[in-house]
């Protein structure tokens, strides 16, 4: 599942709902980043979603239906997970990531098509769907990603997984005022939270203030907050 939201108005605000079932996770606040790590049976703890002090945000929802073009091949050059981790940990900028995906094929993991909605301090957005391509949005007023590919032909047969959440988030963003802020983003995450595949973490990043706020298990009135900095503090 999962829902990713980017809003560019008076300031850039990024929101993220992590919806998972039967998976171990942890929210890890560090001085220069806050991220959600998932305990993978093969790879161990992977830092897959979150924000850094440079202003980048990494969101990686699953994409349905599975597209076998996203599977690694002997000629695959890049894996989406490693790309996302490199951006989150400041090893590569969003602009450098864009240059890379323009010239190299990107794969997901075998049997699962992950996709990414990445953003930076300027509010630019890069979407990557392994096997299908990428899309760059220059500071869009809003950008929403749920669990269907933004690159899929709408005229084709498609289950549009997460279309209800997508429509809700877009509608709320379209109606939002220019002073859209952290509380407003949490309202969108609350409206798009899930029960069957439960929303376990809801996170909002105020890029201008380098402030990350989050709550767990839909405890909307029990938020945590961390200001992140590029210097050790």
N, C-alpha and C positions, 0 to 999 in steps of 0.2 A: 504494500500500500504506500502511504506517505504523500505529503503535499508540500510543495516548495513555492514560496511567494517572494517576489521582489517588488518594492514600491519606490519610485523616484518622484518625490514631490519637493517640499522644502528641504527634506533630507532623504537619504537612502536608508530604508528599513527592509530587513530581510527576515522572513519567517520560515519555520520548518517544523512539520509534524513527522515524527518517526513512528510508524505503525508496524509492529512486528509481533510474532507469536512464537513462543517456545525458543527464544534466543536470549542469551545472556548479553547484557550491555552495561556500560558504565559511562557517566558523564565525567569528563576529565578537565577540570579548570587548571590552566597553567598561566604563568605571568603574561605570555604573549599569544595565547590562544585558548579557546574552549572548544572541546570536541566530544563527540559521542563515539566510543569504541565498541565494536561488536566482537564477541569471542567466537572466532571461526574454528571449527573442529580440526581443520588442517593447518591453518596459518597462525592460529592463536589470536591475540587481541589486535584488531585492525582499526586505526583511527579513520573513520569513513565519512563523517559529517561534522561540520562546525565552522568556526570563524577564527581568523587570526588578526593580529594587531595592524597589519598592513591594510586591512579592509576587505580581504577576500572571504567569500563564503562558499563552502562546498556542500552540495546536496546531491544525493545519488539514489533516486527512487528506482524500483524495478519497473520494467516496461512490459506490458502485456498487449498482444500475445507474444510469446517467445519467438524471436526471429533467429533462425539458425545461422544467419549471416554474421551474427555477433560472436559466435564461437571462435576461440583461438584456432589458428591454422599454422602450419610450418613457416609461413611467410609473415605471420602477424608481427608487427613491429612494436606496438604499444598496447598496454592493458589499461583500461579505464580506471581501475582501482589505483594503480601506481600513479597515473596522471593526477588524480584527485588528491592523493596523499602528498605528492610533490607540491601542489598548489597550497594546500592547507599548511604545510610545514615551511613554506616560503622558499622552496628550492627552485621554483619557476613562477613567473608572473602570469596573469591571465593573457596578456598580449603574447607572451612566449608560448603559452599553451595553444592559443589560436594558431600561431605560425606552425606549430608542430602538427596539429590535426589537419591543417591545410595540405601538408605534404606526406603524411604517414597514415596508414590505416590503424584504426583503434579497435581492439576486441574487448569483449566482456569476459565472463568466466563460463566454463562449459555448462550448457543447459539452462543458463539464466541470462536474460538480456537486461543488464543494468543500463540506465541512462543518467545523464548528469545535467544539472542546472548550476552553473558556476557564475559568480559575480565578483566585482572588485570595488575598490573605494569610489570610483567614478559612477558606479551603478550600471556599468556595462554588463551584459549577460552573454555567456557562451553555453549553448546547449550541445551535448554530444550524445548521439545514439549509435553505438557500435553496429557496424554493418549497414547503416543507413546514411550516416553523414553527420553534419554539424550545422548549427545556425548561430550567427553572431548578431546580437541586438545592441545597438549603440544607445545606452541610457534610455531604455524604454520607460514609459510612464508606469507600466506594470508588466510583470511576467509571472505566469503561473505554470507549474508543471505538476501533474499528478502521475498516473500510471499508464498513459498512452503516449505514443510517440508524437511529438509536434511535427514530425516530418512525414507522417503517413498521409497518403492521399485520402481526403475526406469522402471522396466519391466511392471508395472501395469498401469492401466488407470489413468491418472492424467493430470489436465489442466496446470500444471506448471506455476501458476500465478507469474508473475515477471521474467520469464525466460529470456526475452530480457534484462532487467536491470542486472540480474545476469551475463549473458554472457558478457555484456559490461564491468562491473566492474572487472570480472576475467581476461578478455583480457588485460585491462589497467594495472592491477596489475602484470600480468605475464611479461609485457613489461617494467615495471618500473625499474629504477636504484636503487642502494643501498642507494642513498641519498634521497629517497622518503620522502617528507616532507608535511607540511600543505598545501601549494599551490597545490601540486600534488593531494592531496586527494580532495581538493575542485574541481579540474577538473573532477574527477570521479563523485562526487556528482552533478556537473553541467550536465554531460552527462546522468545521470540517473534520473534527476529531472522530475517531472510529471506535467501535465496540467489539465487533467479531474478531478482526485483526486489530487489537487495541492500540491506541495511541499511547506510547509509553514515555515519550519526551516531546515537549513543545518548546521551541527555542526561538528567540527573537534577537536580532543583532541590530543595534543602532550604530551605524558606521561612523557618523560624525563624532559621536561621543566614545567610540570604541568600547561600548557597553553590551555585554551579552546577558540576557535574562532567560531563565528557563524554569519549567516546572515538570514534574514527573507524575505519571499516572493520572493526568487530567485534574490535578489538584491546583486549580486555577488561582486560588487565593494563597498559595504557598509557593511563592516564587523565590528563586535564587538569582543573584546578580553578581557579575564579575566585570570589572574594567580591565581591559587588556592593554599592554604597552609593549613597545619594541625594545624597551630597556628593562633589565632585570629589576623588578620592584616588588 
